[in-house]
């Protein structure tokens, strides 16, 4: 898919800072029948009684720490207890990739913690261990990961949470669900839409640089698996609130399960469980676009992004959203 993203369409602050409620962002809905445009508050009327909406309960953690000239982004925990981390160069209120980073054996962090660098895991990520438990340390001394397009506001951690977030673990917000509010959730339930849950802890956005996914921790509860089976057997649709939900459900085939997944959803793998996807708008080089191409053919997906550009939809975690229906 080909398009250029102008800087003017990068959402630099939460919608609340632009005078728009969380649930007032724009919503594009696309299917083989066409493309329509709405506000997010219209979502309940656009889904059907009997549909199942599956959400991610992962809560965003303050995953960034500064140590000297470095800004360290903790991405996620591995099965052996080590963590993945990205080392970046501190640059004013934000950071930039450190392409020449050479790992020392250990790094002294603020407030008496020591980080031991074990080995390189991927082009940008390193395997590390900390002298103290990571999550409590970050809760006390970390700050949210912020990128240059949204760095000016220094938005607090609350701006990076969704209404469903209860289980701390995501380095970056599962942002597709950010527009949900209690009022929208209530309207969905009143419409006859069932809500199920999974947990998948999101790592840093290496995917936006075209990298394949690294292992991420997930849980698909038995109750959600049963809801998936019920929706499919009764003619309802399974709608995923975010690419993380697609990844978890497609990893297990809709069954209950937990562990770490590196599953990549593409047109060649297809989607076997999920009928629709609520997601944000992704940059031209984002690997997430491969997942979107499993829902729509290239011609329809190109039309969606052309219309989003023409109508000046906003990109990134504070921007507008898109529902793709197969």
C-alpha positions in Angstrom: 0.0 0.0 0.0 1.3 3.4 -0.9 0.7 6.7 0.9 2.6 9.5 2.6 1.7 10.7 6.0 1.9 14.5 6.4 3.0 15.7 9.8 -0.2 17.7 10.1 -2.1 14.4 10.5 0.0 13.2 13.4 -2.1 13.4 16.6 0.3 15.3 19.0 -2.0 15.3 22.0 -4.9 13.4 23.5 -8.3 14.3 22.0 -9.2 15.8 25.4 -6.5 18.4 24.9 -8.0 19.2 21.5 -11.4 19.9 23.0 -12.8 16.5 22.0 -14.0 13.8 24.4 -12.2 10.4 24.4 -15.2 8.9 22.6 -15.6 11.8 20.2 -12.8 10.8 17.8 -13.7 9.9 14.3 -14.5 6.3 13.2 -14.2 4.9 9.7 -16.0 1.6 9.0 -15.0 -0.4 6.0 -16.2 -3.7 4.5 -16.6 -5.2 1.0 -19.9 -3.3 0.9 -18.2 0.1 1.2 -16.7 2.7 3.5 -18.7 5.0 5.9 -17.6 7.7 8.4 -18.9 8.2 11.9 -17.9 9.3 15.4 -16.8 6.7 17.9 -20.0 7.1 19.9 -21.8 5.6 17.0 -20.1 2.2 17.4 -22.9 0.6 19.4 -25.4 1.2 16.6 -22.9 -0.1 14.0 -22.5 -3.5 15.8 -25.3 -6.2 16.0 -27.0 -7.9 18.9 -25.1 -11.2 19.3 -21.7 -9.8 18.3 -18.8 -10.4 20.6 -16.4 -7.5 21.2 -13.1 -8.8 22.7 -10.9 -6.2 24.5 -7.4 -6.2 26.0 -7.1 -5.7 29.7 -3.4 -4.9 29.7 -2.5 -1.8 31.6 0.2 0.6 30.4 3.3 0.8 32.7 5.7 3.8 32.9 8.3 1.8 30.9 10.9 4.5 30.3 13.9 5.3 32.5 16.8 7.8 31.9 20.4 6.9 32.8 22.9 9.4 31.8 22.7 10.1 28.0 20.5 7.0 27.5 16.8 6.5 27.7 15.9 2.9 28.3 12.5 1.5 27.1 11.5 -1.7 28.9 9.6 -3.8 26.3 8.4 -6.9 28.1 9.3 -9.9 30.2 10.5 -13.2 28.6 9.7 -16.7 29.9 13.1 -17.0 31.7 12.4 -13.8 33.7 14.7 -11.5 31.7 13.3 -8.4 30.0 13.7 -7.0 26.6 14.8 -3.4 26.4 15.6 -0.8 23.8 18.4 1.7 24.4 17.9 5.1 22.9 19.6 8.5 23.1 17.9 11.1 25.3 16.9 14.1 23.3 15.2 17.0 25.1 11.7 15.8 26.2 11.9 12.6 24.0 14.5 10.2 22.7 15.8 9.0 19.3 17.2 5.6 18.2 20.8 4.9 19.2 22.0 3.0 16.2 25.6 2.9 17.5 24.7 1.7 21.0 27.4 -0.7 22.5 26.2 -2.5 25.6 28.4 -2.3 28.7 28.3 -5.2 31.1 26.1 -3.2 33.5 24.4 0.2 33.8 23.7 2.1 37.0 20.1 3.3 37.0 18.6 6.0 39.2 17.7 5.2 42.8 20.2 2.4 43.3 19.2 -0.2 40.6 21.7 -2.0 38.4 20.8 -3.2 34.9 22.9 -6.1 33.5 22.9 -6.4 29.7 23.1 -10.1 28.7 22.9 -10.2 24.9 21.4 -8.6 21.8 18.0 -10.1 21.0 17.1 -8.3 17.8 18.2 -5.3 15.8 16.9 -2.9 18.4 16.2 -5.0 21.5 18.6 -6.3 24.2 18.0 -9.0 26.8 18.5 -7.5 30.3 18.1 -8.2 33.9 17.7 -5.8 36.8 18.9 -6.0 40.4 15.4 -5.1 41.6 11.9 -6.3 40.5 11.2 -4.4 37.3 7.5 -3.6 37.6 7.7 -2.1 41.1 10.8 -0.1 40.1 9.2 1.3 37.0 6.0 2.1 39.0 8.1 4.3 41.3 10.7 5.7 39.0 9.6 5.3 35.4 7.7 7.5 33.0 5.5 6.8 29.9 7.2 6.1 26.6 6.7 9.2 24.5 7.8 9.7 20.9 8.7 13.0 19.2 5.3 13.7 17.6 3.7 13.8 21.1 6.5 14.8 23.3 5.7 18.5 23.8 2.7 17.8 26.2 4.5 15.5 28.6 1.2 13.7 29.0 0.8 11.7 32.2 0.5 8.0 32.5 -3.3 8.3 32.7 -3.4 9.6 29.2 -1.9 6.3 28.0 -4.5 4.0 29.7 -7.7 2.5 28.4 -10.9 2.0 30.4 -10.3 -1.8 30.3 -6.7 -1.7 31.6 -6.4 -3.7 34.9 -3.3 -5.9 34.5 0.0 -3.8 34.4 2.4 -4.9 31.7 2.2 -3.0 28.4 5.2 -0.8 27.5 2.9 1.0 25.1 -0.8 1.4 25.3 -3.2 -1.0 23.5 -4.4 2.2 21.9 -7.3 0.9 19.7 -9.4 0.8 22.9 -8.5 4.3 24.1 -11.8 5.9 22.8 -14.0 3.6 24.9 -15.7 5.2 27.8 -18.2 3.8 30.4 -21.0 5.4 28.4 -20.0 3.6 25.2 -19.5 0.3 27.0 -23.0 0.7 28.5 -24.5 1.4 25.1 -22.8 -1.7 23.7 -24.3 -3.9 26.4 -27.7 -2.4 25.9 -27.4 -3.1 22.2 -26.9 -6.8 22.9 -23.1 -6.8 22.3 -21.2 -9.2 24.6 -17.8 -8.1 25.8 -15.0 -10.6 26.4 -11.4 -10.1 27.4 -7.9 -11.2 26.8 -4.6 -9.9 28.1 -1.6 -9.3 25.9 1.2 -7.1 27.1 2.4 -4.8 24.3 6.1 -4.2 23.8 7.7 -1.2 22.3 6.7 -0.2 18.8 9.5 -1.9 17.0 6.8 -3.1 14.6 6.5 0.5 13.3 10.1 0.1 11.9 9.0 -2.9 9.9 10.4 -5.5 12.3 8.7 -8.9 12.9 7.1 -9.3 16.3 9.0 -10.5 19.4 7.5 -12.7 22.1 4.7 -11.0 24.0 2.9 -12.5 27.0 -0.8 -13.3 26.5 -3.8 -14.9 28.3 -7.0 -16.1 26.7 -9.4 -17.0 29.5 -11.7 -20.0 29.4 -14.7 -17.7 29.7 -13.6 -15.7 26.6 -13.0 -18.9 24.6 -16.6 -20.0 25.4 -17.9 -16.6 24.3 -16.1 -16.9 21.0 -17.6 -20.4 20.4 -21.1 -19.1 21.3 -20.9 -16.1 19.1 -19.7 -18.1 16.1 -22.3 -20.9 16.6 -25.1 -18.4 16.9 -24.3 -16.2 13.9 -22.6 -13.4 15.8 -19.4 -11.8 14.8 -16.1 -11.7 16.8 -14.8 -8.1 16.8 -11.3 -7.5 18.1 -10.6 -4.2 19.8 -7.0 -4.0 18.6 -4.3 -5.9 16.8 -3.2 -7.4 20.1 -6.6 -9.1 20.5 -6.3 -10.5 17.0 -2.9 -11.8 17.7 -3.9 -13.5 21.0 -7.1 -15.1 19.5 -5.4 -16.3 16.3 -2.5 -17.7 18.3 -4.9 -20.1 20.2 -7.5 -20.5 17.5 -10.0 -19.1 19.9 -9.3 -21.7 22.5 -8.2 -20.8 26.1 -4.5 -20.6 26.6 -1.6 -18.5 27.8 2.1 -18.1 27.2 4.3 -16.0 24.8 3.4 -15.5 21.2 5.4 -14.5 18.2 2.5 -15.2 15.8 2.3 -12.9 12.8 -1.1 -12.5 11.1 -0.7 -11.8 7.3 -2.8 -12.4 4.2 -1.1 -15.8 3.8 -1.9 -17.0 7.4 -5.4 -15.4 7.1 -7.7 -14.9 10.1 -9.6 -18.0 11.4 -11.4 -16.6 14.5 -11.9 -12.8 14.1 -14.5 -11.3 11.8 -13.7 -7.6 12.5 -10.9 -5.4 13.8 -11.0 -2.0 15.5 -7.6 -0.4 15.1 -5.9 3.0 14.7 -4.3 4.3 11.6 -0.9 2.9 10.9 2.2 4.5 9.2 3.2 3.4 5.7 6.1 1.2 6.9 4.2 -0.4 9.8 4.1 -4.1 10.0 0.5 -3.9 11.3 -0.6 -3.2 7.8 0.2 -6.8 7.0 -2.5 -7.8 9.5 -5.0 -5.3 8.0 -4.4 -6.9 4.6 -5.7 -10.2 6.1 -9.0 -8.5 6.5 -9.2 -6.4 3.3 -7.7 -6.9 -0.1 -5.1 -4.3 -1.2 -7.5 -2.3 -3.3 -10.0 -1.8 -0.5 -7.3 -1.1 2.1 -5.8 1.5 -0.2 -9.3 3.2 -0.6 -9.6 3.3 3.2 -6.3 5.1 3.6 -6.9 7.4 0.7 -10.2 8.5 2.3 -8.6 8.8 5.7 -6.0 11.2 4.2 -8.6 13.1 2.2 -10.9 13.6 5.3 -7.9 14.4 7.5 -8.1 11.6 10.0 -5.5 11.7 12.7 -2.8 9.0 13.2 -1.1 7.4 16.2 -2.3 6.5 19.7 -4.2 9.8 20.2 -5.8 9.8 16.8 -8.9 8.4 15.1 -9.9 4.8 14.6 -11.0 2.3 11.9 -13.2 -0.8 12.0 -12.5 -3.4 9.3 -15.2 -5.9 8.7 -14.6 -9.0 6.6 
